[in-house]
């Protein structure tokens, strides 16, 4: 049964960020790789021309573990799970006007929300090292010729923990909007999904996680293309028209973090 909608606010502890975190190469770093998905060559040919890319080794396994550790430490006592005191609380669904509701037959996982601009700025600096990212994501052209210019990654990091049997049913991501310090409106056009641990689909028996892929889907949910979890992997895709799901976790636990790429609309005189 779904619970009543609740007014939500998220408080965080002030967590010190190590100066070298995401700024220096750790001992387990590997070169970043980039692949753009050509949907014309997949079972989802109707997605032809839509934007989705996969980058591996953006952050290292040790950095993934440190990021989870800091996210858990960031949770304010008032935001902890009221049932067991865990930093991980059920992921809710936004229903507007600051209200959220638990809808377990649609979204079933646990979540930490942490607003931390410094970390996502460092993450973007890593991504910006890749020429294809600089070339394609510094602007976002929308229907009717509107042009949006990159501003930043969204400081709102949504850390997700999927245990065995948990999932996120098919949906499209909605844009995230806010007003910056100068009073200018900004909004998101792309989702950035960072996977924080490995799956057996990617690395074999060295991993405990089975399932949990991000699946792009046809409208009838018959055809699908999976992006499997791998520690340090980043999946970026446009919000508009990208129908997808978080597949059921069959064994183990899946950890990931989702944020957004934020843009401001270009003035007509530019």
C-alpha positions as CSV (number, residue, x, y, z in Angstrom):
1,X,0.0,0.0,0.0
2,X,1.3,3.5,-0.9
3,X,1.8,5.9,2.0
4,X,0.4,9.5,2.2
5,X,2.4,12.3,0.6
6,X,4.8,14.0,3.0
7,X,6.5,17.4,2.9
8,X,10.2,16.7,2.6
9,X,13.3,18.6,3.3
10,X,16.9,17.2,3.4
11,X,19.5,18.3,6.0
12,X,23.1,17.2,5.8
13,X,26.0,17.2,8.2
14,X,29.0,19.3,7.2
15,X,31.4,16.6,6.0
16,X,35.0,17.6,5.3
17,X,36.1,16.7,1.8
18,X,39.7,15.6,1.5
19,X,41.6,18.1,-0.6
20,X,42.9,15.3,-3.0
21,X,39.6,13.6,-3.5
22,X,38.9,13.3,-7.2
23,X,41.7,15.8,-7.8
24,X,44.7,13.4,-7.9
25,X,45.0,9.9,-9.4
26,X,44.6,7.2,-6.8
27,X,46.6,4.0,-6.9
28,X,43.8,2.1,-8.6
29,X,43.1,4.6,-11.3
30,X,42.8,3.6,-15.0
31,X,42.4,5.8,-18.1
32,X,38.9,7.0,-18.8
33,X,37.2,5.4,-21.9
34,X,34.3,6.9,-23.8
35,X,31.6,5.3,-26.0
36,X,28.6,7.0,-27.5
37,X,25.6,4.7,-28.1
38,X,24.5,4.6,-31.7
39,X,20.9,3.5,-31.2
40,X,20.6,2.8,-35.0
41,X,22.8,-0.2,-34.4
42,X,20.8,-1.5,-31.4
43,X,17.4,-3.1,-31.0
44,X,16.0,0.3,-30.2
45,X,16.3,1.9,-33.6
46,X,13.5,4.3,-32.8
47,X,16.0,6.0,-30.4
48,X,18.2,7.0,-33.4
49,X,19.7,10.4,-32.9
50,X,19.0,10.5,-29.1
51,X,22.0,11.2,-26.9
52,X,23.5,8.6,-24.5
53,X,27.2,7.9,-23.7
54,X,29.0,5.5,-21.4
55,X,32.4,6.4,-19.8
56,X,34.4,3.9,-17.7
57,X,37.0,4.5,-15.0
58,X,35.8,8.1,-14.4
59,X,36.4,7.4,-10.7
60,X,38.3,4.5,-9.2
61,X,37.0,1.7,-7.0
62,X,38.6,3.2,-3.9
63,X,37.1,6.6,-4.7
64,X,33.7,4.9,-5.1
65,X,34.0,3.4,-1.7
66,X,35.1,6.7,-0.2
67,X,32.1,8.5,-1.8
68,X,29.6,6.0,-0.3
69,X,31.3,6.4,3.1
70,X,31.0,10.2,2.9
71,X,27.4,10.1,1.7
72,X,26.5,7.9,4.7
73,X,28.3,10.3,7.1
74,X,26.5,13.3,5.5
75,X,23.1,12.2,6.7
76,X,21.7,14.5,9.5
77,X,20.0,12.7,12.4
78,X,16.6,14.2,11.4
79,X,17.0,12.6,7.9
80,X,17.8,9.1,9.1
81,X,15.5,6.2,8.6
82,X,12.9,6.5,11.3
83,X,12.5,2.7,11.5
84,X,16.0,1.7,12.1
85,X,18.2,4.8,12.3
86,X,20.1,3.9,9.1
87,X,21.4,6.7,6.9
88,X,19.5,5.0,4.1
89,X,15.8,5.8,3.9
90,X,13.2,4.7,1.4
91,X,13.4,6.5,-2.0
92,X,10.2,8.6,-2.5
93,X,8.5,9.9,-5.6
94,X,8.1,13.6,-6.2
95,X,4.5,14.6,-6.5
96,X,5.1,18.4,-6.7
97,X,5.0,21.4,-4.3
98,X,7.7,19.9,-2.1
99,X,5.7,16.7,-1.4
100,X,6.9,13.2,-2.0
101,X,5.2,9.8,-1.6
102,X,6.4,6.2,-1.2
103,X,5.2,4.1,-4.2
104,X,6.7,0.7,-3.7
105,X,5.2,-1.0,-6.8
106,X,6.9,1.7,-8.9
107,X,10.1,2.6,-7.0
108,X,11.6,0.3,-4.4
109,X,15.0,1.2,-3.1
110,X,16.8,3.3,-0.4
111,X,18.3,6.7,-0.9
112,X,20.5,9.4,0.5
113,X,20.2,13.0,-0.7
114,X,23.3,15.1,-0.3
115,X,23.7,18.7,-1.7
116,X,27.4,19.2,-2.2
117,X,28.6,21.4,-5.1
118,X,32.3,20.9,-4.5
119,X,32.2,17.1,-5.2
120,X,30.2,17.4,-8.3
121,X,32.4,20.1,-9.6
122,X,35.4,17.8,-9.1
123,X,33.5,15.0,-10.9
124,X,32.8,17.3,-13.8
125,X,36.5,18.3,-14.0
126,X,37.2,14.6,-14.5
127,X,34.6,14.3,-17.2
128,X,35.8,17.5,-18.9
129,X,39.1,15.8,-19.6
130,X,37.3,13.8,-22.3
131,X,37.2,15.8,-25.6
132,X,33.9,14.3,-26.7
133,X,32.3,15.5,-23.5
134,X,33.6,19.1,-24.0
135,X,32.4,19.0,-27.6
136,X,28.9,17.7,-27.0
137,X,27.7,18.8,-23.6
138,X,28.7,22.4,-23.2
139,X,25.4,23.4,-25.1
140,X,22.0,21.7,-25.3
141,X,19.9,22.5,-28.3
142,X,16.2,22.0,-27.8
143,X,13.2,22.0,-30.2
144,X,12.4,25.4,-31.9
145,X,16.1,26.3,-31.9
146,X,16.4,27.2,-28.2
147,X,20.0,26.9,-27.1
148,X,21.0,26.3,-23.5
149,X,24.6,26.7,-22.2
150,X,26.2,24.4,-19.6
151,X,26.3,25.9,-16.2
152,X,27.3,23.1,-13.7
153,X,26.4,19.7,-12.4
154,X,23.4,19.7,-10.0
155,X,24.7,19.8,-6.4
156,X,21.8,17.5,-5.4
157,X,23.3,14.0,-5.4
158,X,20.8,11.2,-5.0
159,X,22.7,8.1,-3.8
160,X,20.7,4.9,-4.4
161,X,21.0,1.5,-2.7
162,X,19.1,-1.4,-4.3
163,X,19.0,-4.6,-2.2
164,X,17.8,-8.0,-3.5
165,X,14.4,-7.7,-5.2
166,X,14.4,-3.9,-5.5
167,X,13.9,-1.9,-8.7
168,X,12.8,1.3,-10.4
169,X,10.0,0.6,-12.9
170,X,10.0,2.2,-16.5
171,X,9.9,6.0,-16.7
172,X,11.5,9.1,-18.2
173,X,13.5,11.5,-16.1
174,X,12.0,14.9,-15.5
175,X,14.0,18.1,-15.7
176,X,15.3,19.7,-12.5
177,X,14.9,23.4,-12.1
178,X,16.2,26.0,-9.7
179,X,17.3,29.6,-9.4
180,X,21.0,30.4,-9.1
181,X,22.7,33.0,-6.8
182,X,22.2,35.7,-9.5
183,X,18.5,35.0,-9.7
184,X,18.8,33.3,-13.1
185,X,16.7,30.2,-13.9
186,X,18.6,27.0,-14.7
187,X,17.3,23.6,-15.6
188,X,18.6,20.2,-16.5
189,X,18.5,18.4,-19.8
190,X,20.7,15.4,-19.2
191,X,20.9,12.7,-16.4
192,X,24.3,11.7,-15.1
193,X,24.4,8.3,-13.4
194,X,27.5,7.1,-11.6
195,X,27.7,3.4,-10.7
196,X,29.6,2.8,-7.4
197,X,30.1,-1.0,-7.4
198,X,30.6,-3.9,-9.8
199,X,28.1,-6.4,-11.2
200,X,28.8,-10.0,-12.1
201,X,27.5,-9.1,-15.7
202,X,30.6,-6.9,-16.0
203,X,33.4,-8.4,-14.0
204,X,32.3,-12.0,-13.3
205,X,32.5,-13.8,-10.0
206,X,34.6,-11.1,-8.3
207,X,31.4,-9.2,-7.8
208,X,28.4,-10.0,-5.5
209,X,25.8,-8.0,-7.5
210,X,23.6,-9.7,-10.0
211,X,21.1,-7.7,-12.0
212,X,20.4,-4.0,-11.5
213,X,21.1,-2.8,-15.1
214,X,19.8,0.5,-16.3
215,X,17.7,-0.7,-19.3
216,X,16.6,1.5,-22.2
217,X,13.2,0.2,-23.3
218,X,10.8,0.3,-26.3
219,X,7.4,1.8,-25.5
220,X,5.9,-1.7,-25.2
221,X,8.8,-2.8,-22.9
222,X,9.5,-5.8,-25.2
223,X,12.9,-4.6,-26.6
224,X,15.7,-3.5,-24.2
225,X,19.3,-2.5,-24.1
226,X,21.2,-2.9,-20.8
227,X,23.9,-0.7,-19.2
228,X,25.3,-2.9,-16.4
229,X,26.7,-1.5,-13.2
230,X,30.5,-1.2,-13.0
231,X,32.4,0.8,-10.3
232,X,33.4,4.2,-11.7
233,X,31.2,3.9,-14.8
234,X,29.2,7.0,-15.8
235,X,26.1,6.9,-18.0
236,X,24.9,10.2,-19.4
237,X,21.7,10.5,-21.4
238,X,19.1,13.1,-22.4
239,X,15.9,13.4,-20.3
240,X,13.6,13.8,-23.3
241,X,12.2,10.6,-24.8
242,X,14.7,8.3,-23.0
243,X,12.4,5.6,-21.6
244,X,14.3,3.4,-19.1
245,X,14.2,1.4,-15.9
246,X,16.3,0.2,-13.1
247,X,16.2,-3.6,-13.4
248,X,15.5,-5.9,-10.4
249,X,18.5,-6.7,-8.3
250,X,18.7,-10.5,-8.2
251,X,21.6,-10.9,-5.7
252,X,23.7,-8.6,-3.7
253,X,23.4,-4.8,-3.4
254,X,23.7,-2.1,-6.1
255,X,25.1,1.4,-5.2
256,X,24.9,4.3,-7.5
257,X,24.6,8.1,-7.6
258,X,22.4,10.2,-9.9
259,X,22.6,13.9,-10.6
260,X,21.9,16.2,-13.5
261,X,23.7,18.5,-16.0
262,X,22.3,22.0,-15.5
263,X,22.0,24.7,-18.3
264,X,20.9,28.3,-18.5
265,X,19.0,29.5,-21.5
266,X,21.1,31.6,-23.9
267,X,20.0,35.2,-24.2
268,X,18.5,36.0,-27.6
269,X,21.1,38.7,-28.2
270,X,24.0,36.3,-27.8
